[in-house]
């Protein structure tokens, strides 16, 4: 079972919401990619610093009134400590 620390570092996330969001909102979402999809959905994707930043991102989505459809953590971004532990 994960101890939670692996989730408290930068990771790549893909979040799908119901509704169309213009790519110009990228700046408000800290530079994440905003990609309108078919079926009146929008993909928000990119690196998120840690769990606190993820919760802040989800709060922004909530504040816009966009229904949350899907959240996926794709991978974490290797830190210097991770790189040092590689053989």
PDB file of N, CA, C and O in Angstrom:
ATOM      1  N   UNK A   1       0.842  -1.184   0.000  1.00  0.00           N
ATOM      2  CA  UNK A   1       0.000   0.000   0.000  1.00  0.00           C
ATOM      3  C   UNK A   1       0.883   1.243   0.000  1.00  0.00           C
ATOM      4  O   UNK A   1       1.884   1.298   0.715  1.00  0.00           O
ATOM      5  N   UNK A   2       0.520   2.223  -0.788  1.00  0.00           N
ATOM      6  CA  UNK A   2       1.298   3.458  -0.885  1.00  0.00           C
ATOM      7  C   UNK A   2       1.194   4.242   0.419  1.00  0.00           C
ATOM      8  O   UNK A   2       0.142   4.263   1.058  1.00  0.00           O
ATOM      9  N   UNK A   3       2.289   4.884   0.807  1.00  0.00           N
ATOM     10  CA  UNK A   3       2.293   5.651   2.049  1.00  0.00           C
ATOM     11  C   UNK A   3       1.848   7.089   1.844  1.00  0.00           C
ATOM     12  O   UNK A   3       1.823   7.859   2.804  1.00  0.00           O
ATOM     13  N   UNK A   4       1.506   7.465   0.653  1.00  0.00           N
ATOM     14  CA  UNK A   4       1.041   8.811   0.366  1.00  0.00           C
ATOM     15  C   UNK A   4       2.123   9.740  -0.130  1.00  0.00           C
ATOM     16  O   UNK A   4       1.826  10.728  -0.802  1.00  0.00           O
ATOM     17  N   UNK A   5       3.371   9.448   0.183  1.00  0.00           N
ATOM     18  CA  UNK A   5       4.453  10.337  -0.242  1.00  0.00           C
ATOM     19  C   UNK A   5       4.627  10.344  -1.752  1.00  0.00           C
ATOM     20  O   UNK A   5       4.998  11.368  -2.325  1.00  0.00           O
ATOM     21  N   UNK A   6       4.364   9.219  -2.403  1.00  0.00           N
ATOM     22  CA  UNK A   6       4.517   9.189  -3.855  1.00  0.00           C
ATOM     23  C   UNK A   6       3.519  10.123  -4.531  1.00  0.00           C
ATOM     24  O   UNK A   6       3.732  10.529  -5.673  1.00  0.00           O
ATOM     25  N   UNK A   7       2.432  10.467  -3.842  1.00  0.00           N
ATOM     26  CA  UNK A   7       1.439  11.364  -4.414  1.00  0.00           C
ATOM     27  C   UNK A   7       1.716  12.818  -4.052  1.00  0.00           C
ATOM     28  O   UNK A   7       1.038  13.716  -4.551  1.00  0.00           O
ATOM     29  N   UNK A   8       2.701  13.062  -3.194  1.00  0.00           N
ATOM     30  CA  UNK A   8       3.002  14.423  -2.775  1.00  0.00           C
ATOM     31  C   UNK A   8       4.210  14.971  -3.526  1.00  0.00           C
ATOM     32  O   UNK A   8       5.095  15.604  -2.950  1.00  0.00           O
ATOM     33  N   UNK A   9       4.218  14.708  -4.828  1.00  0.00           N
ATOM     34  CA  UNK A   9       5.247  15.259  -5.717  1.00  0.00           C
ATOM     35  C   UNK A   9       4.601  15.514  -7.073  1.00  0.00           C
ATOM     36  O   UNK A   9       3.469  15.100  -7.321  1.00  0.00           O
ATOM     37  N   UNK A  10       5.321  16.191  -7.935  1.00  0.00           N
ATOM     38  CA  UNK A  10       4.760  16.551  -9.230  1.00  0.00           C
ATOM     39  C   UNK A  10       4.390  15.309 -10.034  1.00  0.00           C
ATOM     40  O   UNK A  10       5.169  14.362 -10.142  1.00  0.00           O
ATOM     41  N   UNK A  11       3.181  15.337 -10.595  1.00  0.00           N
ATOM     42  CA  UNK A  11       2.680  14.249 -11.432  1.00  0.00           C
ATOM     43  C   UNK A  11       1.921  14.840 -12.606  1.00  0.00           C
ATOM     44  O   UNK A  11       1.479  15.988 -12.565  1.00  0.00           O
ATOM     45  N   UNK A  12       1.778  14.045 -13.643  1.00  0.00           N
ATOM     46  CA  UNK A  12       1.003  14.443 -14.814  1.00  0.00           C
ATOM     47  C   UNK A  12      -0.437  13.972 -14.604  1.00  0.00           C
ATOM     48  O   UNK A  12      -0.676  12.809 -14.279  1.00  0.00           O
ATOM     49  N   UNK A  13      -1.388  14.880 -14.792  1.00  0.00           N
ATOM     50  CA  UNK A  13      -2.803  14.545 -14.638  1.00  0.00           C
ATOM     51  C   UNK A  13      -3.564  14.874 -15.909  1.00  0.00           C
ATOM     52  O   UNK A  13      -3.233  15.818 -16.626  1.00  0.00           O
ATOM     53  N   UNK A  14      -4.591  14.078 -16.175  1.00  0.00           N
ATOM     54  CA  UNK A  14      -5.587  14.374 -17.203  1.00  0.00           C
ATOM     55  C   UNK A  14      -6.931  14.437 -16.500  1.00  0.00           C
ATOM     56  O   UNK A  14      -7.328  13.504 -15.801  1.00  0.00           O
ATOM     57  N   UNK A  15      -7.622  15.548 -16.694  1.00  0.00           N
ATOM     58  CA  UNK A  15      -8.920  15.764 -16.067  1.00  0.00           C
ATOM     59  C   UNK A  15      -9.915  16.078 -17.173  1.00  0.00           C
ATOM     60  O   UNK A  15      -9.671  16.952 -18.005  1.00  0.00           O
ATOM     61  N   UNK A  16     -11.028  15.371 -17.182  1.00  0.00           N
ATOM     62  CA  UNK A  16     -12.077  15.626 -18.164  1.00  0.00           C
ATOM     63  C   UNK A  16     -13.275  16.218 -17.441  1.00  0.00           C
ATOM     64  O   UNK A  16     -13.717  15.706 -16.413  1.00  0.00           O
ATOM     65  N   UNK A  17     -13.795  17.314 -18.001  1.00  0.00           N
ATOM     66  CA  UNK A  17     -14.975  17.968 -17.442  1.00  0.00           C
ATOM     67  C   UNK A  17     -16.059  18.049 -18.504  1.00  0.00           C
ATOM     68  O   UNK A  17     -15.775  18.007 -19.701  1.00  0.00           O
ATOM     69  N   UNK A  18     -17.289  18.163 -18.061  1.00  0.00           N
ATOM     70  CA  UNK A  18     -18.413  18.363 -18.968  1.00  0.00           C
ATOM     71  C   UNK A  18     -18.496  19.853 -19.259  1.00  0.00           C
ATOM     72  O   UNK A  18     -18.449  20.672 -18.342  1.00  0.00           O
ATOM     73  N   UNK A  19     -18.617  20.201 -20.523  1.00  0.00           N
ATOM     74  CA  UNK A  19     -18.696  21.597 -20.928  1.00  0.00           C
ATOM     75  C   UNK A  19     -17.484  21.998 -21.751  1.00  0.00           C
ATOM     76  O   UNK A  19     -16.424  21.378 -21.673  1.00  0.00           O
ATOM     77  N   UNK A  20     -17.662  23.035 -22.529  1.00  0.00           N
ATOM     78  CA  UNK A  20     -16.574  23.551 -23.370  1.00  0.00           C
ATOM     79  C   UNK A  20     -15.854  24.670 -22.633  1.00  0.00           C
ATOM     80  O   UNK A  20     -16.472  25.605 -22.123  1.00  0.00           O
ATOM     81  N   UNK A  21     -14.547  24.552 -22.593  1.00  0.00           N
ATOM     82  CA  UNK A  21     -13.703  25.566 -21.982  1.00  0.00           C
ATOM     83  C   UNK A  21     -12.696  26.001 -23.036  1.00  0.00           C
ATOM     84  O   UNK A  21     -11.994  25.165 -23.605  1.00  0.00           O
ATOM     85  N   UNK A  22     -12.620  27.295 -23.299  1.00  0.00           N
ATOM     86  CA  UNK A  22     -11.716  27.823 -24.311  1.00  0.00           C
ATOM     87  C   UNK A  22     -10.261  27.624 -23.883  1.00  0.00           C
ATOM     88  O   UNK A  22      -9.941  27.786 -22.705  1.00  0.00           O
ATOM     89  N   UNK A  23      -9.376  27.275 -24.821  1.00  0.00           N
ATOM     90  CA  UNK A  23      -7.956  27.103 -24.486  1.00  0.00           C
ATOM     91  C   UNK A  23      -7.320  28.342 -23.845  1.00  0.00           C
ATOM     92  O   UNK A  23      -6.280  28.230 -23.196  1.00  0.00           O
ATOM     93  N   UNK A  24      -7.927  29.515 -24.017  1.00  0.00           N
ATOM     94  CA  UNK A  24      -7.385  30.735 -23.411  1.00  0.00           C
ATOM     95  C   UNK A  24      -7.433  30.701 -21.882  1.00  0.00           C
ATOM     96  O   UNK A  24      -6.800  31.532 -21.231  1.00  0.00           O
ATOM     97  N   UNK A  25      -8.167  29.760 -21.303  1.00  0.00           N
ATOM     98  CA  UNK A  25      -8.220  29.599 -19.852  1.00  0.00           C
ATOM     99  C   UNK A  25      -6.940  28.965 -19.307  1.00  0.00           C
ATOM    100  O   UNK A  25      -6.788  28.851 -18.091  1.00  0.00           O
ATOM    101  N   UNK A  26      -6.027  28.555 -20.168  1.00  0.00           N
ATOM    102  CA  UNK A  26      -4.811  27.863 -19.749  1.00  0.00           C
ATOM    103  C   UNK A  26      -4.038  28.644 -18.676  1.00  0.00           C
ATOM    104  O   UNK A  26      -3.545  28.050 -17.717  1.00  0.00           O
ATOM    105  N   UNK A  27      -3.933  29.939 -18.828  1.00  0.00           N
ATOM    106  CA  UNK A  27      -3.215  30.756 -17.850  1.00  0.00           C
ATOM    107  C   UNK A  27      -3.838  30.700 -16.466  1.00  0.00           C
ATOM    108  O   UNK A  27      -3.127  30.671 -15.461  1.00  0.00           O
ATOM    109  N   UNK A  28      -5.165  30.684 -16.413  1.00  0.00           N
ATOM    110  CA  UNK A  28      -5.865  30.611 -15.132  1.00  0.00           C
ATOM    111  C   UNK A  28      -5.645  29.252 -14.469  1.00  0.00           C
ATOM    112  O   UNK A  28      -5.697  29.121 -13.246  1.00  0.00           O
ATOM    113  N   UNK A  29      -5.397  28.243 -15.310  1.00  0.00           N
ATOM    114  CA  UNK A  29      -5.120  26.892 -14.821  1.00  0.00           C
ATOM    115  C   UNK A  29      -3.612  26.620 -14.786  1.00  0.00           C
ATOM    116  O   UNK A  29      -3.173  25.499 -15.043  1.00  0.00           O
ATOM    117  N   UNK A  30      -2.834  27.639 -14.469  1.00  0.00           N
ATOM    118  CA  UNK A  30      -1.377  27.512 -14.278  1.00  0.00           C
ATOM    119  C   UNK A  30      -0.656  26.895 -15.466  1.00  0.00           C
ATOM    120  O   UNK A  30       0.298  26.137 -15.290  1.00  0.00           O
ATOM    121  N   UNK A  31      -1.110  27.216 -16.684  1.00  0.00           N
ATOM    122  CA  UNK A  31      -0.429  26.765 -17.892  1.00  0.00           C
ATOM    123  C   UNK A  31      -0.770  25.365 -18.352  1.00  0.00           C
ATOM    124  O   UNK A  31      -0.152  24.866 -19.293  1.00  0.00           O
ATOM    125  N   UNK A  32      -1.736  24.712 -17.720  1.00  0.00           N
ATOM    126  CA  UNK A  32      -2.139  23.380 -18.172  1.00  0.00           C
ATOM    127  C   UNK A  32      -2.771  23.471 -19.554  1.00  0.00           C
ATOM    128  O   UNK A  32      -3.301  24.516 -19.933  1.00  0.00           O
ATOM    129  N   UNK A  33      -2.713  22.389 -20.298  1.00  0.00           N
ATOM    130  CA  UNK A  33      -3.318  22.329 -21.629  1.00  0.00           C
ATOM    131  C   UNK A  33      -4.831  22.240 -21.468  1.00  0.00           C
ATOM    132  O   UNK A  33      -5.337  21.438 -20.683  1.00  0.00           O
ATOM    133  N   UNK A  34      -5.547  23.073 -22.220  1.00  0.00           N
ATOM    134  CA  UNK A  34      -7.009  23.041 -22.248  1.00  0.00           C
ATOM    135  C   UNK A  34      -7.398  22.630 -23.659  1.00  0.00           C
ATOM    136  O   UNK A  34      -7.146  23.367 -24.613  1.00  0.00           O
ATOM    137  N   UNK A  35      -8.010  21.462 -23.799  1.00  0.00           N
ATOM    138  CA  UNK A  35      -8.326  20.918 -25.123  1.00  0.00           C
ATOM    139  C   UNK A  35      -9.799  20.519 -25.205  1.00  0.00           C
ATOM    140  O   UNK A  35     -10.191  19.479 -24.677  1.00  0.00           O
ATOM    141  N   UNK A  36     -10.626  21.354 -25.874  1.00  0.00           N
ATOM    142  CA  UNK A  36     -12.023  20.975 -26.071  1.00  0.00           C
ATOM    143  C   UNK A  36     -12.119  19.652 -26.837  1.00  0.00           C
ATOM    144  O   UNK A  36     -11.373  19.418 -27.787  1.00  0.00           O
ATOM    145  N   UNK A  37     -13.038  18.803 -26.414  1.00  0.00           N
ATOM    146  CA  UNK A  37     -13.239  17.490 -27.016  1.00  0.00           C
ATOM    147  C   UNK A  37     -14.636  17.420 -27.627  1.00  0.00           C
ATOM    148  O   UNK A  37     -15.419  18.366 -27.536  1.00  0.00           O
ATOM    149  N   UNK A  38     -14.931  16.290 -28.247  1.00  0.00           N
ATOM    150  CA  UNK A  38     -16.280  16.060 -28.756  1.00  0.00           C
ATOM    151  C   UNK A  38     -17.221  15.845 -27.572  1.00  0.00           C
ATOM    152  O   UNK A  38     -16.781  15.736 -26.427  1.00  0.00           O
ATOM    153  N   UNK A  39     -18.491  15.788 -27.857  1.00  0.00           N
ATOM    154  CA  UNK A  39     -19.512  15.504 -26.841  1.00  0.00           C
ATOM    155  C   UNK A  39     -19.544  16.535 -25.718  1.00  0.00           C
ATOM    156  O   UNK A  39     -19.835  16.191 -24.572  1.00  0.00           O
ATOM    157  N   UNK A  40     -19.246  17.803 -26.036  1.00  0.00           N
ATOM    158  CA  UNK A  40     -19.330  18.881 -25.054  1.00  0.00           C
ATOM    159  C   UNK A  40     -18.484  18.599 -23.809  1.00  0.00           C
ATOM    160  O   UNK A  40     -18.946  18.783 -22.683  1.00  0.00           O
ATOM    161  N   UNK A  41     -17.255  18.157 -24.019  1.00  0.00           N
ATOM    162  CA  UNK A  41     -16.323  17.891 -22.929  1.00  0.00           C
ATOM    163  C   UNK A  41     -15.018  18.642 -23.178  1.00  0.00           C
ATOM    164  O   UNK A  41     -14.717  19.025 -24.309  1.00  0.00           O
ATOM    165  N   UNK A  42     -14.248  18.848 -22.108  1.00  0.00           N
ATOM    166  CA  UNK A  42     -12.939  19.497 -22.204  1.00  0.00           C
ATOM    167  C   UNK A  42     -11.921  18.686 -21.413  1.00  0.00           C
ATOM    168  O   UNK A  42     -12.197  18.230 -20.303  1.00  0.00           O
ATOM    169  N   UNK A  43     -10.749  18.517 -21.998  1.00  0.00           N
ATOM    170  CA  UNK A  43      -9.627  17.853 -21.338  1.00  0.00           C
ATOM    171  C   UNK A  43      -8.692  18.928 -20.790  1.00  0.00           C
ATOM    172  O   UNK A  43      -8.307  19.852 -21.508  1.00  0.00           O
ATOM    173  N   UNK A  44      -8.334  18.802 -19.530  1.00  0.00           N
ATOM    174  CA  UNK A  44      -7.361  19.678 -18.874  1.00  0.00           C
ATOM    175  C   UNK A  44      -6.204  18.769 -18.474  1.00  0.00           C
ATOM    176  O   UNK A  44      -6.402  17.805 -17.735  1.00  0.00           O
ATOM    177  N   UNK A  45      -4.996  19.067 -18.957  1.00  0.00           N
ATOM    178  CA  UNK A  45      -3.897  18.121 -18.733  1.00  0.00           C
ATOM    179  C   UNK A  45      -2.571  18.832 -18.527  1.00  0.00           C
ATOM    180  O   UNK A  45      -2.346  19.935 -19.027  1.00  0.00           O
ATOM    181  N   UNK A  46      -1.695  18.163 -17.771  1.00  0.00           N
ATOM    182  CA  UNK A  46      -0.347  18.661 -17.578  1.00  0.00           C
ATOM    183  C   UNK A  46       0.174  18.350 -16.194  1.00  0.00           C
ATOM    184  O   UNK A  46      -0.471  17.642 -15.420  1.00  0.00           O
ATOM    185  N   UNK A  47       1.352  18.883 -15.882  1.00  0.00           N
ATOM    186  CA  UNK A  47       1.963  18.613 -14.584  1.00  0.00           C
ATOM    187  C   UNK A  47       1.283  19.392 -13.458  1.00  0.00           C
ATOM    188  O   UNK A  47       0.957  20.570 -13.601  1.00  0.00           O
ATOM    189  N   UNK A  48       1.081  18.704 -12.342  1.00  0.00           N
ATOM    190  CA  UNK A  48       0.506  19.307 -11.137  1.00  0.00           C
ATOM    191  C   UNK A  48       1.515  19.065 -10.014  1.00  0.00           C
ATOM    192  O   UNK A  48       1.969  17.938  -9.816  1.00  0.00           O
ATOM    193  N   UNK A  49       1.862  20.116  -9.284  1.00  0.00           N
ATOM    194  CA  UNK A  49       2.978  20.072  -8.331  1.00  0.00           C
ATOM    195  C   UNK A  49       2.840  19.011  -7.243  1.00  0.00           C
ATOM    196  O   UNK A  49       3.799  18.296  -6.953  1.00  0.00           O
ATOM    197  N   UNK A  50       1.658  18.901  -6.640  1.00  0.00           N
ATOM    198  CA  UNK A  50       1.465  17.961  -5.534  1.00  0.00           C
ATOM    199  C   UNK A  50      -0.027  17.851  -5.245  1.00  0.00           C
ATOM    200  O   UNK A  50      -0.845  18.395  -5.987  1.00  0.00           O
ATOM    201  N   UNK A  51      -0.384  17.153  -4.175  1.00  0.00           N
ATOM    202  CA  UNK A  51      -1.795  16.954  -3.853  1.00  0.00           C
ATOM    203  C   UNK A  51      -2.494  18.271  -3.520  1.00  0.00           C
ATOM    204  O   UNK A  51      -3.659  18.452  -3.876  1.00  0.00           O
ATOM    205  N   UNK A  52      -1.813  19.181  -2.851  1.00  0.00           N
ATOM    206  CA  UNK A  52      -2.417  20.477  -2.535  1.00  0.00           C
ATOM    207  C   UNK A  52      -2.764  21.227  -3.819  1.00  0.00           C
ATOM    208  O   UNK A  52      -3.837  21.821  -3.922  1.00  0.00           O
ATOM    209  N   UNK A  53      -1.862  21.201  -4.794  1.00  0.00           N
ATOM    210  CA  UNK A  53      -2.121  21.860  -6.079  1.00  0.00           C
ATOM    211  C   UNK A  53      -3.258  21.172  -6.826  1.00  0.00           C
ATOM    212  O   UNK A  53      -4.058  21.837  -7.484  1.00  0.00           O
ATOM    213  N   UNK A  54      -3.339  19.849  -6.730  1.00  0.00           N
ATOM    214  CA  UNK A  54      -4.433  19.120  -7.375  1.00  0.00           C
ATOM    215  C   UNK A  54      -5.770  19.526  -6.770  1.00  0.00           C
ATOM    216  O   UNK A  54      -6.737  19.752  -7.497  1.00  0.00           O
ATOM    217  N   UNK A  55      -5.831  19.619  -5.454  1.00  0.00           N
ATOM    218  CA  UNK A  55      -7.073  20.040  -4.804  1.00  0.00           C
ATOM    219  C   UNK A  55      -7.437  21.472  -5.203  1.00  0.00           C
ATOM    220  O   UNK A  55      -8.614  21.782  -5.387  1.00  0.00           O
ATOM    221  N   UNK A  56      -6.436  22.342  -5.336  1.00  0.00           N
ATOM    222  CA  UNK A  56      -6.692  23.703  -5.798  1.00  0.00           C
ATOM    223  C   UNK A  56      -7.232  23.727  -7.215  1.00  0.00           C
ATOM    224  O   UNK A  56      -8.139  24.499  -7.526  1.00  0.00           O
ATOM    225  N   UNK A  57      -6.679  22.885  -8.076  1.00  0.00           N
ATOM    226  CA  UNK A  57      -7.144  22.776  -9.456  1.00  0.00           C
ATOM    227  C   UNK A  57      -8.588  22.289  -9.497  1.00  0.00           C
ATOM    228  O   UNK A  57      -9.408  22.831 -10.237  1.00  0.00           O
ATOM    229  N   UNK A  58      -8.894  21.275  -8.709  1.00  0.00           N
ATOM    230  CA  UNK A  58     -10.264  20.755  -8.666  1.00  0.00           C
ATOM    231  C   UNK A  58     -11.232  21.800  -8.114  1.00  0.00           C
ATOM    232  O   UNK A  58     -12.389  21.850  -8.532  1.00  0.00           O
ATOM    233  N   UNK A  59     -10.774  22.631  -7.184  1.00  0.00           N
ATOM    234  CA  UNK A  59     -11.616  23.710  -6.659  1.00  0.00           C
ATOM    235  C   UNK A  59     -11.914  24.745  -7.745  1.00  0.00           C
ATOM    236  O   UNK A  59     -13.029  25.260  -7.815  1.00  0.00           O
ATOM    237  N   UNK A  60     -10.929  25.052  -8.589  1.00  0.00           N
ATOM    238  CA  UNK A  60     -11.164  25.988  -9.696  1.00  0.00           C
ATOM    239  C   UNK A  60     -12.214  25.436 -10.656  1.00  0.00           C
ATOM    240  O   UNK A  60     -13.089  26.165 -11.122  1.00  0.00           O
ATOM    241  N   UNK A  61     -12.115  24.141 -10.944  1.00  0.00           N
ATOM    242  CA  UNK A  61     -13.091  23.501 -11.830  1.00  0.00           C
ATOM    243  C   UNK A  61     -14.481  23.582 -11.208  1.00  0.00           C
ATOM    244  O   UNK A  61     -15.458  23.903 -11.885  1.00  0.00           O
ATOM    245  N   UNK A  62     -14.558  23.289  -9.912  1.00  0.00           N
ATOM    246  CA  UNK A  62     -15.834  23.380  -9.194  1.00  0.00           C
ATOM    247  C   UNK A  62     -16.390  24.805  -9.241  1.00  0.00           C
ATOM    248  O   UNK A  62     -17.580  25.006  -9.487  1.00  0.00           O
ATOM    249  N   UNK A  63     -15.522  25.789  -9.004  1.00  0.00           N
ATOM    250  CA  UNK A  63     -15.957  27.182  -8.973  1.00  0.00           C
ATOM    251  C   UNK A  63     -16.491  27.658 -10.319  1.00  0.00           C
ATOM    252  O   UNK A  63     -17.310  28.576 -10.369  1.00  0.00           O
ATOM    253  N   UNK A  64     -16.037  27.045 -11.408  1.00  0.00           N
ATOM    254  CA  UNK A  64     -16.560  27.378 -12.735  1.00  0.00           C
ATOM    255  C   UNK A  64     -17.873  26.659 -13.026  1.00  0.00           C
ATOM    256  O   UNK A  64     -18.520  26.928 -14.038  1.00  0.00           O
ATOM    257  N   UNK A  65     -18.266  25.748 -12.144  1.00  0.00           N
ATOM    258  CA  UNK A  65     -19.512  25.011 -12.334  1.00  0.00           C
ATOM    259  C   UNK A  65     -19.410  23.919 -13.382  1.00  0.00           C
ATOM    260  O   UNK A  65     -20.420  23.500 -13.948  1.00  0.00           O
ATOM    261  N   UNK A  66     -18.189  23.455 -13.645  1.00  0.00           N
ATOM    262  CA  UNK A  66     -17.989  22.401 -14.647  1.00  0.00           C
ATOM    263  C   UNK A  66     -18.065  21.036 -13.970  1.00  0.00           C
ATOM    264  O   UNK A  66     -17.270  20.757 -13.073  1.00  0.00           O
ATOM    265  N   UNK A  67     -19.002  20.179 -14.377  1.00  0.00           N
ATOM    266  CA  UNK A  67     -19.086  18.845 -13.786  1.00  0.00           C
ATOM    267  C   UNK A  67     -17.819  18.034 -14.083  1.00  0.00           C
ATOM    268  O   UNK A  67     -17.371  17.962 -15.227  1.00  0.00           O
ATOM    269  N   UNK A  68     -17.264  17.441 -13.060  1.00  0.00           N
ATOM    270  CA  UNK A  68     -16.066  16.616 -13.161  1.00  0.00           C
ATOM    271  C   UNK A  68     -16.457  15.230 -13.654  1.00  0.00           C
ATOM    272  O   UNK A  68     -17.305  14.568 -13.057  1.00  0.00           O
ATOM    273  N   UNK A  69     -15.831  14.791 -14.754  1.00  0.00           N
ATOM    274  CA  UNK A  69     -16.137  13.478 -15.320  1.00  0.00           C
ATOM    275  C   UNK A  69     -15.060  12.444 -15.026  1.00  0.00           C
ATOM    276  O   UNK A  69     -15.367  11.272 -14.805  1.00  0.00           O
ATOM    277  N   UNK A  70     -13.788  12.874 -15.022  1.00  0.00           N
ATOM    278  CA  UNK A  70     -12.704  11.902 -14.945  1.00  0.00           C
ATOM    279  C   UNK A  70     -11.425  12.588 -14.481  1.00  0.00           C
ATOM    280  O   UNK A  70     -11.102  13.685 -14.937  1.00  0.00           O
ATOM    281  N   UNK A  71     -10.701  11.942 -13.576  1.00  0.00           N
ATOM    282  CA  UNK A  71      -9.378  12.411 -13.146  1.00  0.00           C
ATOM    283  C   UNK A  71      -8.438  11.215 -13.201  1.00  0.00           C
ATOM    284  O   UNK A  71      -8.723  10.165 -12.626  1.00  0.00           O
ATOM    285  N   UNK A  72      -7.308  11.380 -13.900  1.00  0.00           N
ATOM    286  CA  UNK A  72      -6.341  10.288 -14.000  1.00  0.00           C
ATOM    287  C   UNK A  72      -4.932  10.812 -13.776  1.00  0.00           C
ATOM    288  O   UNK A  72      -4.511  11.787 -14.399  1.00  0.00           O
ATOM    289  N   UNK A  73      -4.216  10.159 -12.886  1.00  0.00           N
ATOM    290  CA  UNK A  73      -2.795  10.448 -12.669  1.00  0.00           C
ATOM    291  C   UNK A  73      -2.023   9.539 -13.613  1.00  0.00           C
ATOM    292  O   UNK A  73      -2.083   8.315 -13.496  1.00  0.00           O
ATOM    293  N   UNK A  74      -1.298  10.140 -14.549  1.00  0.00           N
ATOM    294  CA  UNK A  74      -0.592   9.357 -15.548  1.00  0.00           C
ATOM    295  C   UNK A  74       0.762   8.880 -15.056  1.00  0.00           C
ATOM    296  O   UNK A  74       1.113   7.714 -15.237  1.00  0.00           O
ATOM    297  N   UNK A  75       1.514   9.756 -14.446  1.00  0.00           N
ATOM    298  CA  UNK A  75       2.856   9.422 -13.974  1.00  0.00           C
ATOM    299  C   UNK A  75       3.343  10.558 -13.112  1.00  0.00           C
ATOM    300  O   UNK A  75       2.778  11.652 -13.133  1.00  0.00           O
ATOM    301  N   UNK A  76       4.385  10.304 -12.358  1.00  0.00           N
ATOM    302  CA  UNK A  76       5.009  11.420 -11.642  1.00  0.00           C
ATOM    303  C   UNK A  76       6.215  11.882 -12.436  1.00  0.00           C
ATOM    304  O   UNK A  76       6.811  11.113 -13.191  1.00  0.00           O
ATOM    305  N   UNK A  77       6.565  13.133 -12.261  1.00  0.00           N
ATOM    306  CA  UNK A  77       7.741  13.696 -12.910  1.00  0.00           C
ATOM    307  C   UNK A  77       8.939  13.379 -12.022  1.00  0.00           C
ATOM    308  O   UNK A  77       8.931  13.730 -10.842  1.00  0.00           O
ATOM    309  N   UNK A  78       9.963  12.728 -12.552  1.00  0.00           N
ATOM    310  CA  UNK A  78      11.095  12.331 -11.707  1.00  0.00           C
ATOM    311  C   UNK A  78      11.752  13.524 -11.021  1.00  0.00           C
ATOM    312  O   UNK A  78      12.033  14.542 -11.653  1.00  0.00           O
ATOM    313  N   UNK A  79      11.990  13.387  -9.735  1.00  0.00           N
ATOM    314  CA  UNK A  79      12.689  14.428  -8.982  1.00  0.00           C
ATOM    315  C   UNK A  79      14.180  14.112  -8.975  1.00  0.00           C
ATOM    316  O   UNK A  79      14.600  13.054  -9.442  1.00  0.00           O
ATOM    317  N   UNK A  80      14.966  15.023  -8.450  1.00  0.00           N
ATOM    318  CA  UNK A  80      16.404  14.777  -8.341  1.00  0.00           C
ATOM    319  C   UNK A  80      16.674  13.567  -7.453  1.00  0.00           C
ATOM    320  O   UNK A  80      17.590  12.791  -7.722  1.00  0.00           O
ATOM    321  N   UNK A  81      15.878  13.404  -6.393  1.00  0.00           N
ATOM    322  CA  UNK A  81      16.052  12.262  -5.499  1.00  0.00           C
ATOM    323  C   UNK A  81      15.773  10.955  -6.242  1.00  0.00           C
ATOM    324  O   UNK A  81      16.492   9.974  -6.056  1.00  0.00           O
ATOM    325  N   UNK A  82      14.725  10.935  -7.090  1.00  0.00           N
ATOM    326  CA  UNK A  82      14.418   9.747  -7.887  1.00  0.00           C
ATOM    327  C   UNK A  82      15.582   9.420  -8.817  1.00  0.00           C
ATOM    328  O   UNK A  82      15.983   8.263  -8.945  1.00  0.00           O
ATOM    329  N   UNK A  83      16.117  10.452  -9.462  1.00  0.00           N
ATOM    330  CA  UNK A  83      17.214  10.240 -10.411  1.00  0.00           C
ATOM    331  C   UNK A  83      18.460   9.708  -9.701  1.00  0.00           C
ATOM    332  O   UNK A  83      19.184   8.874 -10.243  1.00  0.00           O
ATOM    333  N   UNK A  84      18.699  10.198  -8.489  1.00  0.00           N
ATOM    334  CA  UNK A  84      19.871   9.763  -7.730  1.00  0.00           C
ATOM    335  C   UNK A  84      19.762   8.301  -7.317  1.00  0.00           C
ATOM    336  O   UNK A  84      20.780   7.630  -7.152  1.00  0.00           O
ATOM    337  N   UNK A  85      18.540   7.799  -7.148  1.00  0.00           N
ATOM    338  CA  UNK A  85      18.368   6.417  -6.710  1.00  0.00           C
ATOM    339  C   UNK A  85      18.387   5.425  -7.870  1.00  0.00           C
ATOM    340  O   UNK A  85      18.350   4.215  -7.648  1.00  0.00           O
ATOM    341  N   UNK A  86      18.444   5.927  -9.106  1.00  0.00           N
ATOM    342  CA  UNK A  86      18.500   5.038 -10.272  1.00  0.00           C
ATOM    343  C   UNK A  86      19.912   4.474 -10.408  1.00  0.00           C
ATOM    344  O   UNK A  86      20.886   5.182 -10.153  1.00  0.00           O
ATOM    345  N   UNK A  87      20.032   3.193 -10.811  1.00  0.00           N
ATOM    346  CA  UNK A  87      21.371   2.600 -10.966  1.00  0.00           C
ATOM    347  C   UNK A  87      22.139   3.196 -12.121  1.00  0.00           C
ATOM    348  O   UNK A  87      23.277   2.800 -12.376  1.00  0.00           O
TER     349      UNK A  87
END
